[in-house]
């Protein structure tokens, strides 16, 4: 039974982490529908490590450019990519810490997930219909990336989707579909790292720690593989269309949750 739980945990986390569909909402939904025992903090750390490895592998070329640009920041041709990512990450780190400490318990229910899924899907749809969506994320200025960062801070509402709200913010500023998705994935790296740090601190604050590495490593591997497949699939879809397929899925999911579970 535990092997199935770890497989499903890694599968759901990997598939949904970088799509605009909310990974946390799906994980909460699975836990409430199955009544499975909580797999623990170490399992959460494991699947986040898996998705982190996946996004780094996919964005290696982009990350290399960002690192090179960072060490050339004194030069006139520097684009300050790393600074832009830092600025876009700040609101989520500050607001996220407050939500994590004081409010997260009030958000973790299916009614919130359902309404957030529907409302934020509609907002993404409206943003997706704008004309002149031809910018690249690299062309955004500091104020614009901070604006996207404010959108990202809404991701702590289960059902809102971190990928979904960051993509929404980018699309409202006229950024192309694929470039919006890439910037969203770039912003996920510091957020996942921050989440890992909080989880590790929480883990070692326990009086006694019993760690079985086999199952978490299995879940991390599943999360990594499925995340890579999921990212590749999403980017292929965005070559031909916009985010409508994800929007329709989330609205249907939200309606079904309201009808049967909320």
Beta strands, then each sheet from edge to edge (+ up, - down):
end
